[in-house]
Amino acid sequence: MTAETERNEALRQEFNRWAEAGRGEGMEESHLPIVLPVLDALGLAPHDNVLDVGCGAGWLARLLAERLPEGRVIGMDISDEMVRRARRNYVSVENAMFVIGGVDEIPWDANFFSHAVSVESAYYWPDPAKGLREIFRVLREGGSAWILINYYRDNPHCHQWAEHFAMPAHLLGAGEWEAMFREAGFSDIAHRQIPDPTPAPETYAGRWFRDAEQMREFRKSGALLIHGVK
């Protein structure tokens, strides 16, 4: 078994545990404030085909499918349990399909998708540069890739998360992500930060932040969105 295969298997097991704990479904509430601006920025047409990389329990695929009455969404996740739950949760969403797969070897033909979107999964990819090359492969000419992450070097208020991650994660800056986009073949590459308007509690006793003030500063800096065109 190669190191990459071992990493993928470890990711599968970890996110299967997340799925069994119901954490996949909980992602919609916590991520929606930073995702809604991305959905508007995508510029989707009714007939577009979109790949949701790291789809979890399928909530983002559902939101995308609502905007694609003549197109379709393919939700892909390395966790077979997440995919099972997505299929169960959204069996009535006829233009969404969920498949098991990792970004290092996307189980789809080249030049198919108009957009590829990944929310809060890219820093877990075993090899982000390889993942971006695979996304580039499955996008059609003129298609675009959109990566949204909360864990990145330019927001110092998330760096301590590494102490609590069960899996290794890549802490990269916006410039490093842009360089990987460029090396994968993308053009018109840009990034911006999307603040999270959710009010922080008066007190915070969780493990991810030092206190409520740090959570406020984290949300003020917001998530990192990187995008590029094939």
C-alpha positions as CSV (number, residue, x, y, z in Angstrom):
1,M,0.0,0.0,0.0
2,T,1.5,3.4,-1.0
3,A,1.6,6.3,1.4
4,E,-1.1,8.1,-0.6
5,T,-3.3,5.0,-0.4
6,E,-2.7,4.8,3.3
7,R,-3.6,8.4,3.8
8,N,-6.8,8.0,1.7
9,E,-7.8,5.0,3.8
10,A,-7.2,6.9,7.0
11,L,-9.3,9.8,5.7
12,R,-12.1,7.4,4.8
13,Q,-12.1,6.0,8.2
14,E,-12.0,9.4,10.0
15,F,-14.8,10.9,7.9
16,N,-16.9,7.7,8.3
17,R,-16.6,8.4,12.0
18,W,-17.8,12.0,11.4
19,A,-20.7,10.7,9.4
20,E,-21.8,8.2,12.0
21,A,-21.7,11.0,14.6
22,G,-24.0,13.1,12.5
23,R,-21.4,15.8,11.8
24,G,-22.0,15.8,8.1
25,E,-25.5,17.1,8.4
26,G,-24.3,19.8,10.9
27,M,-22.0,21.4,8.4
28,E,-24.8,23.2,6.6
29,E,-25.6,25.5,9.5
30,S,-22.0,26.3,10.4
31,H,-20.8,26.9,6.8
32,L,-23.8,28.5,5.1
33,P,-22.8,32.1,6.0
34,I,-19.5,31.8,4.1
35,V,-20.9,29.6,1.3
36,L,-23.8,31.8,0.2
37,P,-21.4,34.5,-1.3
38,V,-19.6,31.7,-3.2
39,L,-22.8,30.4,-4.7
40,D,-23.6,33.9,-6.0
41,A,-20.1,34.3,-7.3
42,L,-20.2,31.0,-9.3
43,G,-22.4,32.6,-12.0
44,L,-24.2,29.3,-12.6
45,A,-26.3,28.7,-15.7
46,P,-29.4,26.4,-15.5
47,H,-27.7,23.8,-17.7
48,D,-24.3,23.7,-15.9
49,N,-22.7,20.5,-14.5
50,V,-21.0,21.0,-11.2
51,L,-18.6,18.7,-9.2
52,D,-18.8,19.1,-5.4
53,V,-15.4,17.8,-4.1
54,G,-15.7,16.5,-0.5
55,C,-19.5,16.7,-0.5
56,G,-20.0,15.2,3.0
57,A,-23.7,14.5,3.7
58,G,-24.7,16.3,0.5
59,W,-26.1,19.7,1.8
60,L,-24.0,21.8,-0.7
61,A,-24.9,19.5,-3.6
62,R,-28.6,20.1,-2.8
63,L,-28.1,23.9,-2.8
64,L,-26.3,23.7,-6.1
65,A,-28.9,21.4,-7.6
66,E,-31.6,23.9,-6.8
67,R,-29.8,26.4,-9.1
68,L,-29.4,23.9,-11.9
69,P,-32.8,22.9,-13.2
70,E,-31.4,21.7,-16.5
71,G,-28.0,20.6,-15.3
72,R,-26.6,18.3,-12.6
73,V,-24.4,18.0,-9.6
74,I,-22.0,15.2,-8.8
75,G,-21.2,15.1,-5.1
76,M,-17.9,13.1,-4.4
77,D,-16.5,12.1,-1.1
78,I,-13.8,9.7,0.1
79,S,-16.1,8.6,2.9
80,D,-18.4,5.8,1.8
81,E,-20.6,6.5,4.9
82,M,-20.9,10.2,4.0
83,V,-21.9,9.2,0.4
84,R,-24.5,6.7,1.8
85,R,-26.0,9.4,3.9
86,A,-26.0,11.9,1.1
87,R,-27.9,9.5,-1.1
88,R,-30.4,8.8,1.6
89,N,-30.8,12.5,2.6
90,Y,-31.4,13.7,-1.0
91,V,-32.9,10.8,-2.8
92,S,-35.6,13.2,-4.1
93,V,-33.1,15.6,-5.7
94,E,-33.2,14.1,-9.2
95,N,-30.4,16.1,-10.6
96,A,-27.8,15.3,-7.9
97,M,-25.8,12.1,-7.8
98,F,-23.2,11.0,-5.2
99,V,-20.1,8.9,-5.8
100,I,-17.3,7.6,-3.7
101,G,-13.9,9.0,-4.7
102,G,-10.8,11.0,-3.7
103,V,-9.6,14.1,-5.4
104,D,-6.3,12.5,-6.3
105,E,-8.2,10.2,-8.8
106,I,-11.6,11.7,-9.6
107,P,-13.9,8.9,-11.0
108,W,-15.1,10.9,-14.0
109,D,-14.3,11.7,-17.6
110,A,-12.2,14.6,-18.7
111,N,-13.6,17.9,-19.9
112,F,-17.1,17.4,-18.4
113,F,-17.8,19.9,-15.6
114,S,-18.5,23.6,-15.9
115,H,-17.5,24.2,-12.3
116,A,-15.8,22.3,-9.4
117,V,-16.4,23.5,-5.9
118,S,-14.8,22.3,-2.6
119,V,-15.8,23.6,0.8
120,E,-13.7,22.9,3.8
121,S,-12.0,19.8,2.4
122,A,-8.9,20.9,0.4
123,Y,-6.5,21.2,3.4
124,Y,-7.1,17.5,4.1
125,W,-6.2,16.4,0.5
126,P,-3.1,14.1,0.6
127,D,-1.5,16.0,-2.3
128,P,-3.3,19.4,-3.0
129,A,-1.3,20.0,-6.2
130,K,-2.3,16.6,-7.6
131,G,-5.9,17.3,-6.6
132,L,-5.9,20.5,-8.5
133,R,-4.5,18.8,-11.6
134,E,-7.3,16.2,-11.4
135,I,-9.9,19.0,-11.1
136,F,-8.4,20.7,-14.1
137,R,-8.7,17.5,-16.0
138,V,-12.4,17.0,-15.4
139,L,-13.3,20.6,-16.1
140,R,-14.3,21.6,-19.6
141,E,-12.5,24.5,-21.4
142,G,-13.7,27.7,-19.7
143,G,-14.7,25.8,-16.6
144,S,-13.7,27.1,-13.2
145,A,-12.5,25.7,-9.8
146,W,-13.5,27.2,-6.5
147,I,-11.8,26.3,-3.2
148,L,-13.2,27.6,0.1
149,I,-11.3,26.9,3.3
150,N,-11.3,28.1,6.9
151,Y,-7.8,26.7,7.8
152,Y,-5.1,28.7,6.0
153,R,-1.9,30.6,6.9
154,D,-3.2,34.1,6.4
155,N,-5.8,33.8,9.2
156,P,-3.6,33.4,12.4
157,H,-6.7,32.7,14.5
158,C,-7.1,29.1,13.1
159,H,-3.5,27.9,13.4
160,Q,-4.0,26.2,16.7
161,W,-6.6,23.9,15.1
162,A,-3.7,21.6,14.1
163,E,-3.4,20.5,17.7
164,H,-6.9,19.1,17.6
165,F,-7.1,17.6,14.1
166,A,-7.2,13.8,14.0
167,M,-5.6,13.9,10.6
168,P,-2.7,15.9,9.2
169,A,-3.7,19.0,7.4
170,H,-2.0,21.4,5.1
171,L,-1.6,25.0,6.5
172,L,-1.0,27.0,3.3
173,G,-1.2,30.7,2.5
174,A,-3.3,32.2,-0.3
175,G,-0.1,32.7,-2.4
176,E,0.8,29.0,-2.1
177,W,-2.7,28.0,-3.2
178,E,-2.6,30.4,-6.1
179,A,0.8,29.0,-7.2
180,M,-0.6,25.4,-7.2
181,F,-3.6,26.6,-9.3
182,R,-1.1,28.1,-11.7
183,E,1.0,25.0,-11.9
184,A,-2.1,22.9,-12.5
185,G,-2.8,25.0,-15.6
186,F,-5.4,27.5,-14.4
187,S,-5.5,31.1,-15.5
188,D,-7.4,34.2,-14.2
189,I,-6.5,33.0,-10.6
190,A,-7.7,35.2,-7.8
191,H,-8.5,34.9,-4.1
192,R,-10.4,36.9,-1.5
193,Q,-11.4,36.5,2.1
194,I,-15.1,36.0,3.1
195,P,-15.9,37.2,6.6
196,D,-18.4,35.2,8.6
197,P,-21.1,37.5,9.9
198,T,-22.3,35.0,12.5
199,P,-22.1,36.7,16.0
200,A,-19.7,35.1,18.4
201,P,-21.0,34.1,21.8
202,E,-20.2,36.3,24.8
203,T,-18.1,33.4,26.3
204,Y,-16.5,30.5,24.6
205,A,-15.5,27.2,26.2
206,G,-14.8,25.0,23.2
207,R,-11.4,23.7,22.1
208,W,-10.9,25.4,18.8
209,F,-10.4,29.0,20.0
210,R,-8.7,30.5,23.0
211,D,-11.7,32.6,23.9
212,A,-14.7,34.4,22.3
213,E,-12.5,37.3,21.2
214,Q,-10.3,35.0,19.2
215,M,-13.4,33.5,17.6
216,R,-14.6,37.0,16.7
217,E,-11.3,37.9,15.1
218,F,-11.3,34.6,13.2
219,R,-14.7,35.3,11.8
220,K,-13.8,38.8,10.9
221,S,-10.9,37.6,8.8
222,G,-13.2,34.9,7.4
223,A,-12.6,32.1,5.0
224,L,-10.2,32.0,2.0
225,L,-11.7,31.6,-1.4
226,I,-9.4,30.8,-4.3
227,H,-10.6,30.3,-7.9
228,G,-9.3,29.9,-11.4
229,V,-10.4,29.1,-15.0
230,K,-9.3,26.3,-17.3
